[in-house]
Amino acid sequence: MCAGCVNTVETQLRECDGVEVATVNLVTKAAAVQYQADRIQPERLAAVLTEAGFPSQLRQDDDISNSWAEQQQTAQQGQGVRVAIATLLLGFSILGHLHHVGGVTVPILSGLWFHFALATLTLVGPARGILQDGWTGIRRARPNMNTLVSIGALSAYTASVVALVMPTLGWECFFDEPVMLLSFILLGRTLEERARFRATEALRGLIALQPGNAQLVTTPGKTMVIPIAQVQVGDRLQVLPGDKIPVDGQIETGQTTINEAMVTGEALPVTKQVGDRVIGGTLNQSGVIVIQVNRTGADSTLAQMIALVESAQTRKAPIQGLADTLSGYFTYTILALALLTFAFWYGAGVAIWPEAVQMAINPHHGHPAHQVIETSRLLISLKLAIAVVVISCPCALGLATPMAILVGSGIGAQRGLLVRGGDVLETAHRLDMVVFDKTGTLTTGQPRVTHCQSYDPDLTPDDVIGLAASVEKGTRHPLSAAILTEAEHRQLTLTDVTDSATTPGLGVVAQLKKQTLHIGNEAWLAQAHIATDMTSDAVNTFIAQGQTPVYVAVDHRLVGIIAIADRPRDEAVTVIEQLKSQDLQVQLLSGDRPEVAHHLALELGIGVSKGSMTPADKVSAIEKLQRAGHCVGFIGDGINDAPALAQADIGLAMHSGTDIAMETADIVLMRDDLTDVLAALDLSRSTFNKIRQNLAWAFGYNLVCIPLAAGVLLPNFGIALSPGFAGGFMAFSSMGVVLNSLLLRWQLRERCE
């Protein structure tokens, strides 16, 4: 119900033997627990919480999406009824007290017995759940928000009953106070729940992407509809135009365009053909395709996205630590302040400022000031103490971080940006150094032929490329793919070779008819005693331009050189410039040759570059930067850069390495677009700023309103809050946090537009 409840549940879990980490999310009402399986079972943890007054159940892995969505939908049921009841109670209370404003008396509704009945019905009816939960908190010595509300409402009700049955005391009846207090609470919480539901729209949209059924191909040309839960790896599924891709797979037959916006945030449809991967939940637009399933259930990209987004909503930002600590003692502190308020006004305050007290508490009473002192000291002190109890709001403190993260992570998921948690958002806010990997990150990861030079007068460049492609078609590495692509582009006819043998890191040797062909680097030809002296000038030029030379020799005689380069991404220059404009330093670490890395750095405007870096070297380089005081973000492809992603303060992984990225990176960029680095950092900063604003509001509200309720303005200005209006302030204080978090949606939308 509030941050105090969160603190209580986390404490209960951490006290269990075998529990290492326990984190509770106030918004999603879920607990994430890291525990030792040989010492305690999760079923026991759920039982412990249930016994402590927090009914809990273990959620199975396959229920992550469906149960969460069902819980969110169920929570919205009956909201209209609750709003109507709260509004009706407020209406009756206001109509019954119009005589205080304009002297208008409404028959029956202005009578004390009517207000007694209304207050009684409110306590035993709509507010019963609040009172029961408040009593449970007292009984278990763990008071919560409902405990404060219950104490305030019951105190006002009891004092009014005493005044009603014992009129000789001269006390005022204020049955409207508990009615207004509880009505405001019910109304405020209902509106808050509705706003929270809207905040989870992005995650519910992800969950809704999963189709319920799939068309299983049983025999060629025949299919049968099966539930999605029965689909297994290796199955062949038919997907018609207009249908969602059921699960992750690879196209076996057909060609189509697929809208992946719901998963990657990319608005334009993507053309897919045989051999291409498809993601479950995306929309098949134009053609009939058959896919072979390669991932299902919790292993699918969509399920991983949902799990990662929900996990992000559980992990707290360190800035929330102070709020959580204070929330644990909040209720006790407020009760102590209420007692001090009562003692001060009962002992001295009323006697010192009788006129101000009379005008502020009951301006229509009509009794002289000295009579206020004699007959209403207890009542006035009690009203102020109740106002202190009910105006305080730990809810805003508890909602400050999770609401902002809920909205921010949901927006990120819609745009293909998966942020792992609030701690990531806070760290990203402090980044001052961004380090890039080269291949597949700053470059496309798809090398291409840039130049071909023949050293044999009988061979044209096309002949050289044709020879090389004939040898390379039986190999698998990026440079061979570049040569084969160039041969296809030039529409060259390839010849089958025999006795092909590949030496990793050097090259290939094969027989073409009666000729021996060597394709590889300079060391490969030197090993075969093939002279390359005549190529030094051209090779030096290629290397200076960041290109890789591939030598082609026929019968131990060099016949040509093919230059290959991995071109930079189109958006790389713009991204680097914008990062530097944000006062971020940029470096490049690459496993490629230093000359290639340096040339790319010059081309993109990166000041520092290092080549020939192994994964361990990259980790060491990042550690050195961190020891120098830098907060480092590393952007890689999520596969061979996993150690560096883990070492960096913030690791951002491109979608090309989805599996390892989900495990290692702090932020996953689902689109193959480098501009998402800027979007992710912007999202992180904006969300963290919302967290700070929410916490400032939560602390500021309590620091201002609690003294106001205690009567600090009463002596000089005659201003005091009645318990009913204090309850209204409390009920809507947390709404400020929720609405401020929702503003993040519009702010980021305007920025993107």
ZASERO-418227 format. One record per residue: x negated, y negated, z of N, C-alpha, C in turn; residue in one letter. Coordinates in steps of 0.05 Angstrom, whole numbers, plus 5000, padded with zeros to 4 digits. Layout:
// ZASERO-418227
XYZXYZXYZa;...
END
This chain:
// ZASERO-418227
498450245000500050005000498349755000m;495949765013494249525014491349615017c;489549415018486749475020486149625046a;487649565067487349715092487850015089g;489950075073490450365067488150485052c;487050345033484850445017482450505036v;481950325054479750365072480250605090n;482650635099483450865116483051125102t;484051145077483851395061480951455056v;479351255048476551305043475051405068e;475751285090474551375116475351665122t;477851725119478752005124477252205107q;476852135081475452315063472552345070l;471252115076468352125082467752265108r;469752275126469252425151469452725148e;470452815125470653105120467853215114c;467253445126464653575122464353655093d;462153575081461653645053462253425033g;463653215041464252995023461952805023v;460952744998458752564995459652284987e;461452264969462452004960465552014956v;466951814965469851804962470651514955a;472051484933472951214924475851224917t;477351034928480251024923480950774907v;482750814887483650584871486450504880n;486750254889489350164899491450144877l;490550094852492450054831493450324820v;491650514814492450764802493150974824t;492550904849493251084871491951364868k;489451354860487851604856485351584872a;484351814881481851834896479952004880a;477551894876475352044863473352134884a;472952394886471352504908469052674897v;466552614907464252784901463752944926q;463753214924463553384947461853634941y;461053764963459554014961461454254961q;461554394939463554604936463254834956a;460854874966460355094985461155025013d;461954765018462654685045465554605048r;466754515027469654445029470854465001i;473454525000474954534975476754294972q;477254214948478953974944481754004954p;482854254954485454304965485554224995e;483454265009483254195037483253895041r;481953755022481853465024484653345020l;486153455001488953364997490653415022a;490153645035491653715059490953515082a;488453445084487553265105488952995102v;489052895077490352635072493352655078l;494652875070497452905075498052905105t;496353045120496753055149496352775162e;494652605149494152345159496252135151a;498352225137500452045129500251945101g;498452055085498251965057498652215039f;501152275033501752525017500052524991p;498552744988496652764965496853044953s;495953054928495853314915493453314896q;492353554891490053584873491053574845l;489653424828490353404800488453584784r;489653754768488053934751486953774727q;484753884715483453744693485353704669d;487053914664488853884641491253714646d;491453604670493653424677492853134676d;490353074670489352804672491052604658i;491752664633493252464617496252474623s;497352714622500252734624501252654651n;499952754673500952694700500752404706s;498552284697498151994702500251834688w;500851894663502951744649505651784661a;506252034670508752094682509051934709e;506951924724507051784750507551484745q;506251374725506651094718509551034710q;510651214694513351184685515351214708q;514851414725516651464747516751224766t;514351094770514250864788515950634779a;516650624754518250404743521250454747q;522050704752524850764755526050634779q;528350524777529750394799528850114805g;527150004788526149734793528349524790q;530149564771532349384768534149374792g;534649604804536349614828534949474851v;532349514854530949384876530949084873r;530548984848530648694844533448584850v;535548734842538248644846538848624876a;538048834891538448834920537048604934i;534448564927532948344939534148074933a;534948034908536247784900538847734914t;540447954917543047934931542647854960l;540747974973540247915001539347625004l;537547534986536747254987539047064983l;540847134964543146974958544946934982g;545547164995547347155019546046985041f;543447015044542046865066542146565060s;541646495035541646205027544446085029i;546546235019549246125020550146085049l;549246255067550046235095548746005109g;546745885097545345665111545445405095h;547445375077547645125062548344895080l;549544945104550244725121547744585132h;545444725132542944595140541944395120h;542844425094541844255073543844035067v;546344115060548243905052550743905069g;550744045091553044065108555244235096g;554744395076556744565064556944825080v;559444885089559945125104561445325087t;560345555084561645775068563045955088v;565745985085567146155104565946435106p;565946545129564846815135561846815133i;560746725110557846745106556246565125l;557546365137556046195155556246285184s;557746505189558046595217555646755226g;555046735252552746875264553047175261l;555547275266556047565265555547675236w;556247505216555647595189552647635185f;551147435194548247455191547047675207h;548147735230547347965246547748225230f;550148245218550748485202548948505178a;548448275165546748285141543848365148l;542848255170540148325179539948625187a;542048715200542049005209542149185185t;543849125165544049285141541349285125l;540049055125537549035111535449215124t;535349215150533349375164533749675161l;536249755162536850045160537150145131v;537349945112537750025084535349985068g;535149765052532949725033530249715046p;530049615071527449585084526649825101a;528250035101527750265119524950385113r;524350415087521750535080519450375091g;519650105090517549935100517149975130i;519449985145519350025174518250295181l;519050505166518050765172515050785168q;514050675146511250675140509650515161d;510850285168509550115189509350265215g;511450405223511450555248509350785246w;509150915223507251135220504451025224t;503850785213501250665217500550615246g;502550515261502150475290501750735304i;503350935298503251195312500551335307r;499451295284496851425278494551235284r;495051015297492950815304491450715279a;492950705256491750595232493750405219r;494150175232496149975222495449885194p;497549825178497249735151498949485145n;499249425119500749185112503649215121m;504849445118507549485127507849465157n;505749525171505749485200506149195207t;504649015194504948725199507748635192l;508748715168511448635160513548735180v;513248985189515149105208515148955234s;512748885244512648745270513948475267i;513448335245514648075241517648085239g;518648275222521548295218522948375244a;521948575257523248675282523148475304l;520948325306520748115327522847905323s;523147805298525147605292527947715297a;528447955289531048085292531748115322y;529848215338530248255366530847995381t;529247795375529647535388532347415381a;533247455357535847355348538147505362s;537847765365539847935378540147845407v;537847795420537947695448539347425450v;538847245431540146985431543147015426a;543847215409546747245402548247355426l;547147555440548647675462548347525488v;546347345490545947185514545746895507m;548046765499547946485490547146295512p;547246375537546546185558543546125558t;541946285545539046225544538445975528l;540245905510539845675493537945725469g;537445975463535746045441537246015414w;535645975394536745965367536746235354e;538946305340539046555325537846505297c;535946665289534846635262534846915248f;537247025245537547285230536747255201f;536847005191536046975163533047025158d;531446995180528547025176527847315169e;528747525183528047795175529247865148p;531647755142532847815115531147695093v;530447435096528847305075526047435073m;524947495096522247615096522247875081l;524048055088524148315075525048295045l;526748105040527648065012525347974994s;523747785005521447684990519447914986f;519048075006517148295004518048494983i;520648574983521648754964521548644935l;522248394932522248264906519348234896l;517548144913514848104905513448364897g;513948574913512648834906513748954881r;516348914876517549024851516348884827t;516148614828514948464806512048534803l;510648574825507848654824507548924810e;509249114817509049384805509649364774e;511449184767512049154739509649034724r;508348844737505948724725503648934723a;503449094744501349304743501949504720r;504449564716505249754695504449634668f;504849374665504049254640501049254636r;499549234658496649234657495549504648a;497049714652496149984644497050054616t;498149864601499249914575497150034556e;494649934558492550034540491950324544a;491750404570491150684576493450864569l;495850774574498150934566498350964535r;497450754521497350774492495350984483g;493151004496491151214490492351494494l;493751524517494951784524497051854503i;498551664494500751714475499651794447a;497151754442496051834416495952134412l;495852284434495652574431498352694422q;498452804397500952924388501653184403p;504153254403505053484419504653744405g;504653744377504553994362502453974340n;501754204328499854214306500854424287a;500054394261500854594241498454784236q;498655024246496555224244496755364217l;494555364202494455504176494055804182v;496155964176495956254181494856414158t;495856354135494856474110494756244089t;493256274068493156054048495855974038p;496455714042499055614034501255634054g;500755764077502855794097501855684124k;503755554138503055434164505255494184t;504655474210506655494231506055284252m;508155184264507854974284507355094311v;505255004325504555114351504154874370i;504554914396503954694415500954624415p;500354374420497654284419495854434439i;497054524462495554664482494554934473a;495755044452494955304442492855294420q;492155064411490055034391487355104403v;485855264388483255354397481055274377q;478555264387476255204370476055414348v;475755324323475555504301478155524285g;480355434297482955444282482855254259d;484455314238484755144215487555014216r;487654744216490154604219490654434194l;493154424185493954254163495053994174q;494153774162495153504171496253364146v;498853294148500153154125499852854127l;500252714105500152414107502352314126p;501452124143503352014163503152144189g;501752384191501552524216498952444231d;498952474257496552434272494752684271k;492152634271490252854272490552984300i;491153244302491853364328489453364347p;487053454337484753484354482253414337v;479953404350477453354336476853584317d;475853524293475153734275473553634251g;473253814232471753744207473453814183q;473553634164475253684141474153914124i;475854114120475154354104476054324075e;478354224071479354174044480953904044t;480853774020482353524017480753274021g;481953054014480752784017483052594025q;482352404042484452224052483251974063t;484851784072484051554087485351584115t;483751514135484651544163484451274177i;486551204191486450964208485551044236n;483050944243481851014268482050784288e;483750584282483850344299484550404328a;486250604332487150664359484950784377m;482850884364480650994379478150824378v;477450714354475050564351475450264351t;477950174347478449894345477949784317g;477049954298476549874271479249854255e;479849614245482449574233482649704205a;480549704189480649814162480650114162l;482350244146482250534143479550634133p;478850884141476250994133476851234114v;475351234092475651464073474151704084t;475551934083474452184093474652394071k;472552564069472652784050471453034063q;471253244047470253504058467653474072v;467553574097465153564113465153344134g;466853144130466952914149468352994175d;467552864196468852904222471352734224r;473352844238475752694244476252704274v;477552494285477952474314480952514320i;481452674340484252724348485552464357g;488152424348489652184356489551974334g;487751994315487751804293489851874272t;490451684254492751724236491851784208l;492752014198492252084170494151924152n;493051774133494751594117495551684090q;493651814075494251844046494252124035s;492652304045492452564032492952804051g;493553034039493853284054491053394059v;490353454084487753564090488053804108i;486053974108485854204126483354164142v;483554164168481154124185480554384201i;478054424206477254634224476654514251q;477954624272477754504299474954564311v;473754354322471154404336471254314365n;473254164373473554084401476454064409r;477154164432479954144442480054064471t;482454004480482853944508481053724519g;479853784543478253584556475653514541a;474853684521472453634506472853444483d;475353384476475853224453475052934458s;474552784437473752504440475952344454t;478452384447480652234460480852294490l;480552554497480652624525478352504541a;475952504528473652384541474052084545q;475251954525475751674527477751614550m;479851774552481851734573480551774600i;478951994603477652054628475651834636a;474151734615472251524621473551264629l;475751194616477150944623478250964652v;479451194658480551224685478351234706e;476151354699473851364718472851074722s;472850914701471950634704473650484723a;476250554724478050414741477750494771q;476250704776475850794803473250684814t;471250654797468650554806468750254812r;467950174836468249904845465749744839k;466149484836463949294834462849244862a;460149224865459049174892460148924905p;461048734889462148484900464648534916i;465948764911468448834926467748944954q;465149004959464449124985465248955009g;464848695007465548515030468548525034l;470148515013473048515015473948775028a;472749005020473449265031472749275061d;470449165068469649165096471549005113t;472248765103474148595118476848725120l;477748855098480448975098480749185119s;478549325125478749535146479449425173g;478749175178479349055204481448845203y;482648815179484448585174486848595193f;488248815194490748835210490248775239t;488048885250487448835278486848535283y;485348415264484648135266487147955266t;489048025248491447865245493147885270i;493448125281494948165306493748005329l;491047995330489647845350490247545347a;490147445322490647165317493547095323l;495347275318498147225325498547205355a;497147375370497347355399496147085409l;493947005397492746755405494546515398l;495846535375497746325367500046305387t;501146535394503346545413502446425440f;500046515449499146415476498646115476a;497546015454496945725454499445565454f;501345625436503745465435505545505460w;505645735470507245785494506045645519y;503245655520501945545543501645245543g;501045125519500444845518501644695495a;501744815472502444675447505144545448g;507244685457509944575458510144345477v;508744365499508844145519507443895509a;505343935494503743705484505143555461i;506343705443507643585419510543665417w;512243595436515043685436516643575412p;516243315406517843195384517143325357e;514643345352513743465327514743755325a;514543895347515444175347518344195341v;520044015354522844035350523643975322q;522443765310523143695282522343905262m;520044035267519044225248520444495250a;521044575274522244835278525244835274i;526644615284529544605281530444315280n;530144185257530843905255533843845259p;535544045257538444005259539444095287h;537644155305538544255331540044045347h;539043795347540443585361539843555390g;538243735402537543715430535143535434h;534943395457532543235462530043405465p;527743265462525143415462524743565487a;525443445512524843585536526443845539h;528843855526530444095526529144315509q;527744225487526244425471524244565488v;522844405505520744515522521944715542i;524244645553525444815573526645065562e;528045045539529645275530528445425506t;526645305491525745435466522745485464s;521345455486518445495485517745775476r;519145975487518546255479519346295450l;521646195442522546235415520746105394l;519945865399518145715381515445855378i;514345935401511746075400511946335385s;514246465389514646725376514846685345l;516346475337516546415308513846375295k;512246215308509546155296507846405296l;507946565317506446815317507347005295a;510047025291511147195270510247095243i;510146825239509346715214506446795208a;504746795228501946875224501747165215v;503447335228503347625222504247665193v;506347535184507447605158506147455135v;504847235140503647085117500947205108i;499647345126497047465120497347675098s;495447695081495747875058493048025051c;492748265061490348425053490748535025p;493248535015493748654988492048514967c;491948244968490448094948487548164948a;486448214972483648294974483248564961l;485148744966484849014955485249034925g;486948844914487548854885485548704868l;483848534881482148354866480448494845a;479048704853477248854835478849044817t;480449224828481649434811483549314789p;484949094795486748984775485148874751m;482948724757481348614736480048844719a;479049044733477749274719479849424703i;482249454714484449594700485049454673l;485349194674485949044650483549044631v;481148984642478848964625478149234611g;478249444626477549704614479649794594s;482149714599484249784580483949634554g;483249374556482749214532480349334517i;478249404532475949514519476549774504g;478149944517478850194504480350154478a;482149954477483549884452481649794430q;479449684438477549574418475149754414r;475249994425473050184421470650124439g;471149994462468949934481469650074508l;468150274515468650424539466650344561l;467650204581465950114603466250304626v;464050394638464250614658465350524685r;465150274693466250194719465649914727g;466649834750466349564760463449494766g;461849694775459049644780457549574754d;458449694732457249634705457849344698v;460349264703461148984696459448784711l;459048844737457448654753454548644744e;453348874737450648884728450348744701t;452248794683452048674656452148374658a;453348264679453447974683450747864688h;448848034698446247934705444047994685r;444748114662442748184642441147944632l;438547974630436947764618435047874597d;435048144593433348274573434948494559m;434948484532436248684516434148824499v;434049094501432049254486433549434467v;432649424442433949584421432249824412f;433550044407432350264391432450174362d;431050304344431050214316432950394299k;432150644295433550804276436350874286t;438350804270441150864277442350654295g;440750454303441750244321441549974306t;439049874303438649634287438749694257l;438149944250438250024222440650214218t;441250274193443550444187443150734194t;440550814196439951094201440151264176g;440351124153440551264128438451154108q;436051264110433851164092434551174063p;433450994047433950994019431350934004r;431251023979428950983962428850683953v;426650553958426350273951424650233926t;422750423921420950393899419750663891h;419150703866417850943857415750863836c;413250963841411050893823409751153812q;409551163786408351403773405351353767s;403651563772400851553766400051743744y;402051843730401652023707402951893683d;401451833662402651703638404851863624p;404852123629406952283616409552303633d;409552193657411852203675412951933681l;415551903678416851653686417651663715t;418351433727419351443755421651633759p;423451653739425651843741424552133743d;422452183727421352453728420152523755d;418752323767417552363794419752413815v;421852253814424052293833425452563828i;425752643802427052893796425453133807g;422753123804421053333815421353343846l;421153113858421353103888424053203897a;426153123884428853203892429253503888a;428053623867428353903862427154063885s;424953963896423654093919425154043945v;426053793948427353713974430153813978e;431453913956434253993960434554233978k;432454373984432654604002431754534030g;431154274036430254194062432354014076t;431853974102433753804117432253604134r;431853364124430753154141431552884128h;431452664142432452404131431152324105p;428552364102427252274078428152444054l;428552704058429552864036432252774027s;433952704047436652604040436552354023a;434552174029434351924014433551983985a;431652173982430752243954433052373939i;434552553951436752683938438952483930l;439452293948441452093942440651923918t;438051853917437051693895437251853869e;436652113870436852273846439652293836a;441552313855444352313847445252053835e;444251833847444851563837443851533808h;441451643802440351623775441351833757r;443152013767444352223751442152403738q;440352493755438152663746438952953749l;437953113731438453403731436153543747t;436853693768434853813785434354103776l;431954203782431054473774430654633800t;431454883799431055063822428155123825d;427255123850424455193857424455453872v;422055563874421655823889419455793909t;419355983927417155993947416855723962d;419055603970418955343984418155394013s;416255234023415455254051415054974063a;416254934085416154664098414454674123t;412654474126411054444150412054194164t;413354224187414553994201412453774206p;413253524200411553294204409553244182g;409453424162407553384140408853374113l;410053604105411353604079412253884070g;412653904043413654144031411854234008v;411554494004410154593981412054803968v;412254793941414054983927413055033899a;414155243887413455313859415755223841q;415055073820417054993800416055113774l;417355323765416455483742413655573749k;411555493734408855583740407155363753k;408555143762407154923774407454933804q;405354833819405454813848405854513855t;407954463871408654193878408254143908l;406953923915406653843942408153573946h;409953573965411453323971411053264001i;410053034008409652974037408052724041g;406852704065405352464072402352504064n;400852294070398052294061396452524074e;397052584100395652794113396253064101a;398653094090399453344077397853394052w;397453174036395853204012392853234018l;391953104039389153134047388553424055a;390553544069390253824077389954014053q;391353934031391254094006388954003988a;387253813998384953713983385753573957h;387853413960388853253937388052963941i;386752843922385752573924388052373922a;387852163940389851953940388651673940t;386051663933384551403934385851183917d;386751263894387851063875390350923885m;391551023907394150913916393850723939t;391450663948391050513973392350233972s;392150093950393349823949396349833951d;397550023935400550043936401550133963a;400050323974400950434001400750214022v;398650064021398349844041400649644038n;401449594014403649414009406249524020t;406749784015409149914025409249904056f;406949974068406949974097407349694109i;406049494096406449224106409349134104a;410849244086413649184083415449364099q;414349534115415949704132417049944118g;415750024096416750254080414950504085q;416050734081414550984085413951104058t;411351154052410651274026410851574027p;411951694007412151984003410552053978v;408552223981406852293959407952533944y;407652523917408552743899406052843883v;405453103885403153213871403953463856a;402853493831403353723815400653863809v;400554113816398054273811395554123822d;395854033848393753903862392753643850h;394653503836393953243824396253053830r;395552823843397652623850398952513825l;401552523824403052413801404852173808v;405252123833407051903840407451863870g;408451623876409151553904411951453905i;413451543924416251443928416251293955i;417151043954417350883979420150903990a;420350954015423050994028423150804053i;425450684056425850504080428650534090a;428850494116431550494129432350204132d;434450124118435149844116436549754142r;436149504150437449394174440449384170p;441949394191444849354189445449074180r;447549044166448348774156448648574178d;449648664201450348474222448048434242e;445748574237443548574257442448294263a;441948134241440847874245442647694261v;445247694255447147534270447247614299t;447247874304447447964332444947874348v;442647904336440147824350440247524356i;441047364336441147074340443046994362e;445347124363447347054384446347144412q;444947374413443947454439441847254449l;440147154431438146954439439446694446k;441646624433443046374440444346384467s;444746634478445846664505443546694525q;441146614518438846614536438046904544d;438447094526437647364530435047414514l;433047534526430647614512431147874498q;429947914474430548144458427848284451v;427748544453425448704446426248944429q;424349064415424849304399422949524407l;423949754413422349994419423150204398l;421150314384421750504363419850734363s;420850964355419051194351417751194324g;418451004307417250984281414450854283d;413050844260410350734260410450444269r;408250354282408250074292408549874269p;407549934245407749744223410749714215e;412149944214415049934207416649774228v;416049834253417549694275416949394274a;414349324269413649044269414948894246h;415049024222416248904199419248854204h;420649044215423449014221423848784242l;422148774262422348564282422048294270a;420148264252419848004239422247934222l;423348134208425648084191428148004207e;428448104231430748054248430347824268l;427847734270427347514289426947614318g;425947854321425347964347422347914354i;421847794376419047714383417247944391g;418248134405416548354415417548624404v;415648774393416449044382414149234388s;414849484392412949694397413749944382k;411850064368412450304352411050554364g;411550784351410551044359411151104389s;413651024397414451064425415951324427m;415051494445416451734452418751664471t;420651844476422751784496421551714523p;419351854531418051784556416751514556a;415651434533414451174530416550954533d;418951004522421050804524421950764553k;422050984568422750974596420650814611v;418150864606415950724619416050424613s;416650354588416850074580419049934595a;421350064597423649944612422949914641i;421650114653420950094681419049864686e;417249814667415349594670416849324669k;418849304652420449054651422049024676l;423049234687424649224712422849134736q;420349244736418549164758417748874756r;417948764731417348484727419648304735a;421848424743424148264753426348234732g;426248374710428348344689430648544695h;433048454688435348634687435748714658c;435248974653434949064625437349224615v;438249144591440249304577438849434553g;439449694549438249844527440449944509f;440049904483442049984463440750204446i;441850444446440850664430443150824418g;442351044405444351214392445551424410d;444651444435445851624454444951904453g;442951974436442052254434439152264444i;437252204426434452214435433751984453n;435551784456434951564473436251594501d;437251834507438651874532436951804556a;434351874558432751794581432551494585p;432251344562432051054564434750934572a;436951054562439650954569440050984599l;439051204610439451254639437651074656a;435251014646433450844662434250554662q;435350454640436050174638438250104659a;438249844666440349754685443149794672d;443249734646445749784631444949934605i;446050164600445650314576448050294557g;447650204533449750184513449150374491l;451050564486450550774466452450734442a;451350754418452950754394454451024392m;456651024378458351254377457051504363h;454851464350453651684335452751914354s;452451844379451752054398453852094420g;456352124412458552114430458252294455t;457452544451457352734473455452644495d;452952594487450952514507451552234517i;452752064500453451794509455451794531a;457351964530459351984551458152054578m;455952204577454652294601452552084611e;451351934593449051774601449551474600t;450851384580451151094576453050964596a;452650714602454450564619456750444602d;456050374577458050274559457750424532i;460050534523460050684498461350514476v;460050484453461050324431462150524410l;464850554409466050754393465850694363m;465550444355465350374327462350374319r;461850424294459050414284458450124275d;458549944295458249654288456749524311d;454549394304452749284324453949034337l;455948914324457248674337458748754363t;459249014366460549104391458749064415d;456149044411454348974433455148704445v;455648504427456448244436459248264449l;461048414437463748444448463648574475a;461948774479461848914505460748724526a;458748574520457648384540459648164546l;461048074526463147874531465347984548d;466248224542468248354559467348384588l;464848464591463748504618463648244633s;462748034620462547774634465347674641r;467247694622469947584626471347744649s;471048004649472348164670471048104697t;468448084698467148024724467947744734f;468147554715469047294724471847304736n;473647474724476247514736476147634764k;474347814768473947934794473247714814i;471347544807470547334825472847134830r;474347064809476646894813478747014831q;479247274828481147414845480347414874n;477747474878476747484906476847204918l;476146994902476246724912479146654920a;481046734903483846674910484646824935w;483947084937484747244960483647134986a;481047074986479846965010480946685016f;481146524995482146254999485046245009g;486746414998489446435007489646485037y;488246685046488346765075487046545092n;484846425083483546225099485245975102l;486945915082488645675083491345735097v;492545945088495345995097495546095125c;493646255135493846345163493746115183i;491845925181492045695198494545535195p;495545505170497945365165500345495179l;500445755179502645895193502345875223a;499845845232499345825261500045545272a;500745365254501645095263499544885263g;497344915248495144725249496044445240v;498144425222499044165212501444065229l;502244215248504644145263504343895279l;502143855294501943615312502043355296p;500543335274500243075260502243035238n;503043255225504843225202507543355206f;507943495227510543625232511143845212g;509143975201509544185181508944455194i;510944625191510544905200512145085182a;511145325178512545525161514345705177l;516745735168518545935181517646215173s;518246415189517446695182518446775154p;520846685147521946765121520246665098g;519646405099518046295078515146395079f;514146455103511546575105511446845091a;513646995094513847255080513847215050g;515247005041515246945013512546885002g;510946725017508246675008506546925007f;506847095027505347345028506147525005m;508747544999509647724978508647644951a;508347384947507547294920504547234919f;503147254941500247204939498747404922s;499547654925498247864909499047834880s;501347714875502147664847500147484833m;498947304848496947124836494647284825g;493747484840491547654831492347814807v;494747924807495648084785495947914759v;497247684762497647514738495047404728l;493247334746490647234737489147444721n;489347694730488047914716489347954688s;491947934687493347964661492647744641l;491847504652490947294634488547364617l;487047564627484747654613485447754585l;487847874583488747974557488947744536r;490147524544490547294526487847154521w;486247134541483646994537481947144517q;481747404520480047564501481347574473l;483947574472485347584446484747324431r;484947094445484446834432481546824423e;479746934439476846924432476347084407r;477647314404477247484381478447354356c;480647214359481947084336480446834328e;
END
